[in-house]
Amino acid sequence: MSEQRIYHALGLHLHQPPGNMLEVLKNADYEAVGIIHAYDRISRYAMDFKDAKFHVGMSGVLLDQLRDPDVVEAYAPHLDINAMLERYRKAENIELIGMGHFHPVFPLIPKKDWEEQLTIGREKIKQVFGRKPLGFWPSEMAFTMEMIPAIVKAGYKYLVVDSYHLRPCKVDASSGRADVLSAYVAEYDGVKIDVIPRNRDVSNAQESGMDATWFRNEVLRKVRENPNQDKPRMVCTWSDGENGGWFRQMHEPSGFWGHFFAPFMEQVRSGGEITPVKISKYLEMYPPVDKTDIQTGAWNVASTSGSDFSQWNGSSVQKQGVSEIATVSDLYWTLKPTVDDRHEEQLTEKLQEARDLILESETSCFLFWGDDWVPRLYERTEPARAILTEISKELS
């Protein structure tokens, strides 16, 4: 097995719910400072380590906040946000990754809303950074095969899924194990897309803390234990890039970048067995052939396995919130054809106002943080419902 055939794809996911950048700065400035510097370190290390490869996904709602003049001004004593975003634009070794604009749990929101969440999110990245993302990251890793046609229609070439939910059509005959260190092709309703498994075990370590020696040994161990050792191997690790003290650590030698990343790159430069790679380049070098199905699910949160959506839809309050989104969204879609036919600017503007509120209500955080955050969902759906009710009266 050639040393140059073991690859590592590093992924970092960045997101803040609507208004959170200012809210956290107001209520917990130490936390806000940790978050904004976590974002900045990615761009700085990308510029300092040009031989490294990064995959960075930012939700559209986070980008909207980072470009808000009020946010830029409020954080100015701590960081120049505009300069940070410019570094992201210039960093050619960062492969930008798309997601739903408002970071929804796609399997829990109406299917009719998928297209806008996807297209708006992808266009936002193009607007901010000057290039559209090729890869797609499902918010909360929440995925179902039915999403594939919508993802491909939005322009994405590959998607990342949790290896726990990978169901390859072929497994190793001798061991009965699935190969989770290779790319696949998934197909739904005649539409195909390349699939990259995110290695759950090593990603958990990336999120909580590891060093370069442990990482090397763990990757090599997984390569030895995984089937198809004669093929190119890729370990894809993905985690939040700003949550927890590991990434927010202001003393860089003690955090992800100083304790793990810089020493790892020293290994790479000294001829180590593991080579950083962009996923798009890996797929170009080794186009996937084998097919896989993907079990519906999300990533593991706390003690959950990710096989269901209990973290977002477990309590009765959460379930009611999901139902509320569906009801208000359905009302929008019922009224839209009639409003479109009327060609009245005032009605169109009102309808769009309601639409924006509905899409924003689908932010996963309003469900993720339990019953205490669900009211934030209603803060969007209730005014949307009122606007739609008014429109309905005007149409009658």
N, C-alpha and C positions, 0 to 999 in steps of 0.2 A: 504494500500500500504506500503510495507516494505521499511524502509529507505535504507537498503542495496541494494535495487533493482534500485536505481537511479545511473547511472554511467556517468562518464565523460571521453571522449577520447580526449586528447590534441594533436593536430598536428601542426607541424611547417615545412614550406617549404623553402628551401634554394637553391639559384641559382645565378650564375653570368655568363654573356655571355663570349664568348672566349676573353681572354686577358684583361678582365675588372679589375681583381685584381691589376695588375700592372698599368693599365691606370689610375684608380681612385687614387692609391697611389701617382702617379706622379702629377696629376692635382688637386686633392682635398684630401690631406692626412688626414685631419680631418674626412672626410667621410669614408675613407678607414679604419681608426682606429676604428670608430664606428661599421663598418661592421664586422671586424675580431673579435672584442670583443663580438659582438652579437652572433657570432658562438661559441665563447669560453664559454659564459655564459651557453649555453644549456648543454654542457658537464660538467661544474662545478656544476650546480644545480642538474644534474642527479646523480652525485657522492655524493653530499651533502644530497639529498633527495631520498634515495634509496627506500622509500615506494611510491614515485611518479611514474607515468607512462608517457612516452613520445613517440610520433611518429614523426620521423624526416626523411624528404626526402631531399637528396642532388642530384642535377643533376650531371651526369657524367662529364660534362664539368667543373663544379665547383671543383669536386674532382681532376680532372687533374691539375687544377691550384694550388690547395692546396698542391699537391705533387710535383709541379715543383720546383726544387732547386733554381731557380732565385726568385720565389715568396717567398719561405721559408726564403731565405737570406734577401730579401727586407723588410719583415715584422718582422725580428728578433728583431729590437729595440723595437717593440711594443708587440710581442707575439711569443711564441714558438709554431709554427703550428704543428710540429711533436708530441709534448707533448699533444696538444689539440686532435689530431686525435687518439692518444693512449687512451685518456679518453673515446672517443666515442666507441672504440673497447671494452673497459672493462665494459662499462655501460650496464649491463644486463636489466635495466629497460627502455632502449631505444629500441623501435621497429623500425627498419629501413624500410623505404618506398622507392620503386623504381619509376622511371619515364623514359621518353625517354632520351637517353644519352645527346643529344644536346637541350633538352627542346623544342621540336617542338609543334606547334598547330596541333595535329594529323589530325583533319578533313580537314585541309588546305594543307597537304602535300600528295604526291602520296601514295596510299595504298601499293604499292610494297616496299616502304621505311619503313613501320611500323615495320616490323620484326626486322630489324637491330637496329633501334633506341631503341626498347624494350630490345632485348637480350644484346646488348652492354652495355646499362645502368644498367641492372641487374647484369651482370658479373663484372662491375666496382665496384659496392658496395661490392660484394663478395671479389674481389681482395684487396680492401682497408681495409675492416672491418672484413673479415673472415667469413661472413655469408650472405646468400642471403636474400633479402627482400621477405616477404610473400604478402604484400599489395602494391597496385599500385595507384599512384596519377597522374591523367592526367594533364600534363603541362597546366597552365592557366585554369585548370578545364575544358578544351575543350574536349568534349566527344561526341561520337556517338555510338549507339548500335553496329554498324558494327565492332567496335574495339574489342569486347569481345573475338572472337576466337583467335585473335593475342595475346591478353593479357594473356589468359589462356595457349596458346601454349608456351609463354615465361616463364611460371612457376608460375604465380601469382595466389593466392587463393582468394583474395578479392580486390575490388577497392572502392575508395571514389568518390562520386559524389555530386554536389551541390543539396541541398534539393529542390531548386526552380525548378529543372528539373525532379524531381521524379514524376512518374506517376503510382502509385500502381494499380494493377489490381482490388483490392478491397478497398473500402473506408468505413468509418463508416456510417452505415445506418441512424442513428439518426441525425448526424450533416452534413454528406456529406463531411467531411474533411479527408484528407489523414494522416496517421500516419507517422511522420517524425522523430520519436524517437525510431526507431527499424530497424534492419537489414532486407534485402530482398534478393531475388534471381532474377537475370536477365538472360535472355536466348536469344541468337541470333544464328540462323542457327544450332540449336541443341546443342549449347555449353552454359553451365551455369557457373555463377560466383556469389559469395556473394557480396552484395552491401551495403555500409555504407553511409547514407546521412550526409553530412556536413551541420550543421545548419547555414544557412546564417546569420541570425540576430545576434546571439551571436558571430559568427566568425568575423563579422564586428566590434563588440565591442572589441574583442580580438586584432584586428589589430590596433585599434585607441586609446584604453584606457578604462580601467574598474577597479573596485576594487572588492575584494572578497565578500563583502556584496551584492553589486549589482548583481554579478554573481550568487550567491546562490539564491537570490530572483527571478531573471529572469528565471533561470533553473526551480525552483519550480513552477513558474507561467506557464511556457510552459508545464510542466508535467500535471498540473491541466487542462489546456485547450486542451491538445492533447487527441485523442481517445486512447482506450486500456490501461487505467490506471491500470488495474489489471496485466499487463505484465511488465517484466523488461524494464526499460527506459534507453536510452543512448543518451546523448547530445554530439555530435562530433563537436568540434570547430577546425578550421584550418585556418591559415593565413601565410603570409610571416613571417619569423622569424628574418629578418635583416633590413627590410625597415621601414623608418619613425623614428622619434625621440623617440618614445615609446620603441622600441627595441634597438636603438642605444644609448640610454641615458647612459652616462658614470657615472652619479650619480645613482647608482643602486636602492636606495630607491624610486626614482621618476619614474622608468621605470617598464616594465612588470614584471620583476623577483622580485623586491623588493616591489613594490606597490600592485601587484596582487598575484603573484604566492606564495611567502612565506606566506602571510596571509591566502591564500586559503588552503595551506597545514596545517596550524595551525588549521583551521576549521576541516579538515579531521581527524587530529590526536585527536581532542577533541570529535570525535564521530558525526561529521556532517552528513547530509543526503546524500551527494554526495560522491561517491567513485571513485577514479581514476582507470582506467582499460586499459589494452592493448586490442586492437581490436581483435587480434587473440585469446585471452583468452575469451573475450565476445562471440565470434562466437563458441568457443568450449563449453561454458556453455549453450548458447542459439542458437543452429543452426537455421538459418532462414528457413522458409517454404513458406511464402507469396511471390508472384511474383510481379515484377514491371517492367514497361517499363521506359525508360529514354529519355526525350526529348533532341534532339541534341542542344548543346549550350556550353557556357563557364561560368566562374564566372563573377560577376558584377564588372565592372571597371568604376570608376568615376560615370557618370550619365547613363551609359549603364546598361541594365538589364541582359546581358549575353545570351539573347535568340538568338542573331546572333553573328557574328564574326567581327563586324564593327570596333572594336579597332585594329584589325590586318589586316582587309581586306576591309576597308571602302573607302579609297581614291583610285583614279585611279593609283597613284604611288604604293600603297600597292598591288593592284590587279595585276599590271604588275609584281611585284616582285614574287607573288605567281605563276603566269603563267611562269615566268622564271625558277623557281625551277622545275616545272612540265616538261618543255621542255628539260632541261638539264638532269634531271633524266631519262626521256624517252630515250634519246640518249644513256645514260649509259646502260640501260636494253636492248636496241637494239644490242649494241656491245658485251655485256658480253658473250652470248653463243658462239660466234665465237672466242673470245679471249680465253675462257676456252678450246675450242677444239684444239686450236693451241699449248697449253702447252709451250709457250715461256715466260721465266721468265721476260724479259724486258717489254713485253706487259702487263703481269699480274701486274707488279709493277706500271706501268703507269696508268692502269685502277684503281688500288686501290687508287692511289694518287687522281685521279679525284673523286672517290667514297667518300673519306674522306672529300673533299671540298664540295661535294653536301650535305652530311649529316650535315656538320657544317653550311651550308647556311640556313638550316631549323630552326635555333635557333629563337625562337619566338621574342626575343628582337629586332631583325632586322626589324620586322614588328610593334611590340608594340609601339616603341618610335617614330612612325610616319615617315613622308617622309624623315626626316633628317638622319634616321638610315638605310633606305632601301639600300643606296649605299654599306653598309657593306655586304649586301647579295650578291650584284654583285661582290664584291671583292673575293668572293668564286666561284660563278657560272661562271664568265668569264674565269678564268684560268682553271676551270674544263672543260668548253666547248672547250677551245683551246687544252687541252690534248686529249680529246675525238675525236676532229677533226683530230689531228695528228694520232691517233690510226686508225681511219677510213681510212685514206690515206694509212697507212702501210698495212692494210688488203686488200685493193683493188688491 
